Amino acid sequence: MNTPRATQIPRFRLPVGWEAVALGLLGVGLFALSLPMTRLAVGSSQQPQLSPEFVALGRAAVAGVLAALWLLVQRATWPQPREWVLLGAMAGGVVFGFPLLTSIALRQVDAVHASLILALLPLFTAAIGALLAGQRPSLGFWACALVGAALVMGYAVLHGGGGVSLQWHLADGLLVGAMLAAALGYALGGHLSRSRPAGQVISWALVLSLPITLPAAWWLRPGAAVQAAAWGGFAYVAVVSMWLGFLAWYRALALGGTVRFSQLQLLQPFLSMLAAAALLRETLDTTTLLFAAGVLGVVFLARRMPVHAAPSTVFTHKETPGRPKFPCPPRGAGR
């Protein structure tokens, strides 16, 4: 007698390329709210709310506790000694550097201004990612990246006569430093995500930072009442910006390549402006929308440009060093 075989329902899964695009857009969308939510949490110089130092270190402490619990549930393996070094460098960029510098700067400038200054983040992420992965972006790729950056900076110049001021001051220097810190952290996170799940990468970086962030957050906790909206902004940057967003973003970088997918960040400044207009009632006009459309076109064009893997030579025991058999690209490069 033949027993009926259980019917297996096929699991739907996006192709790797589309999965990387979807996760990349999700990560950028979640990160786009970080600046408006940080501004909401710290307030302005005229109406201060939570201290910038508490927002920066407190968000890392909350995310670190959640990450530790998640790692226990996942029974994640401990990082290798070399990974601890890279995780420490990554934490310096995305756990400490970027949150602290942007929190201090956003007490002085609005989210639209900060979005413009941080618009060159994709170029720095791509440059660092190329060094780590041994990738060689084509001239067309870099041309698209430069055109996108030029559009962003052109918007900054044309819009300078409106509500956005590009006068250089301390806050601008802090934002440039935050951009460099984030680029390093993004590139290292994408590199580490090739050897272990993306969720573990950001989680271990947060857990590694807990001995500093947890006591510092407790020491810096507010002593006076603040608005509920400020706590809402803090909750978002702690749970979403500091942890959940990285789960999607680092997975996208691992699947699609840091150099290529860093260009999706060109969308982030304009998404941040839209969020700032909706949440903080900051100025948003037709010029912003037109430039956003131009940058969107450059992003999709950059996706079609080749990114080559730097060849490394592999020999067999029968070959001489002068006659390589085939080039061997690094793992995950150019995908």
QUIJOTA-V918364 format. One record per helix or strand of 2 or more residues. SS is the DSSP state (H for helix, E for strand). FROM is the first residue (numbers start at 1). LEN is the number of residues. If there is no record, write none. Layout:
ss->SS from->FROM len->LEN
ss->SS from->FROM len->LEN
This chain:
ss->H from->16 len->27
ss->H from->52 len->23
ss->H from->81 len->25
ss->H from->111 len->23
ss->E from->135 len->3
ss->H from->139 len->23
ss->H from->170 len->23
ss->H from->198 len->22
ss->H from->228 len->29
ss->H from->258 len->23
ss->H from->286 len->17
ss->E from->307 len->3
ss->E from->313 len->2
ss->E from->326 len->2
